[in-house]
């Protein structure tokens, strides 16, 4: 089975790792990583995002370990538009977080228009930080929590 997922992944945190683990449980994984042009457009909050090359290096390091654990293959491809790679016919699953679930519906509409089978959209719940709020890259960048959801003392 072929699994797609996408994101900016800057920085990678335990919530992302949960997405990756779920994806590798299902099959070989292709991760669409937002391009430098797309990344700012996908942010709810404006903030600095590291370069595509830097994010790709960090992401591949994370994926290497998880892929080995599940004995799976992976690749990272550049996402130039939000519907990205998942509209391509080879995929069986799309792994999303709750806030990207609507994008999964749109991807399946496009797939149907193109005569492809719809993807099984797998929604992975958010992980919560110690304070009960979700773990997010923006909270990490803002210095509120670390990548594991621990509160950062100021």
QUINOR-V51598 format. One record per backbone hydrogen bond with DSSP energy under -1.0 kcal/mol. CO is the residue of the C=O (numbers start at 1). NH is the residue of the N-H. If there is no record, write none. Layout:
co:CO nh:NH
co:CO nh:NH
//
This chain:
co:1 nh:28
co:2 nh:92
co:2 nh:93
co:3 nh:30
co:4 nh:95
co:5 nh:32
co:7 nh:34
co:13 nh:17
co:14 nh:18
co:15 nh:19
co:16 nh:20
co:17 nh:21
co:18 nh:22
co:19 nh:23
co:20 nh:24
co:21 nh:25
co:23 nh:27
co:28 nh:3
co:29 nh:75
co:30 nh:5
co:31 nh:77
co:32 nh:7
co:33 nh:79
co:35 nh:39
co:39 nh:42
co:51 nh:55
co:52 nh:56
co:53 nh:57
co:54 nh:58
co:55 nh:59
co:56 nh:60
co:57 nh:61
co:58 nh:62
co:59 nh:63
co:60 nh:64
co:61 nh:65
co:62 nh:66
co:63 nh:67
co:64 nh:68
co:65 nh:69
co:66 nh:70
co:67 nh:72
co:73 nh:29
co:75 nh:31
co:77 nh:33
co:79 nh:35
co:81 nh:84
co:85 nh:88
co:88 nh:91
co:92 nh:120
co:93 nh:4
co:94 nh:122
co:96 nh:124
co:97 nh:100
co:98 nh:101
co:100 nh:104
co:101 nh:105
co:102 nh:106
co:103 nh:107
co:104 nh:108
co:105 nh:109
co:106 nh:110
co:107 nh:111
co:108 nh:112
co:109 nh:113
co:110 nh:114
co:111 nh:116
co:112 nh:115
co:120 nh:94
co:122 nh:96
co:127 nh:135
co:129 nh:132
co:133 nh:129
co:136 nh:140
co:137 nh:141
co:138 nh:142
co:139 nh:144
co:140 nh:143
co:144 nh:152
co:146 nh:149
co:147 nh:14
co:149 nh:130
co:150 nh:146
//
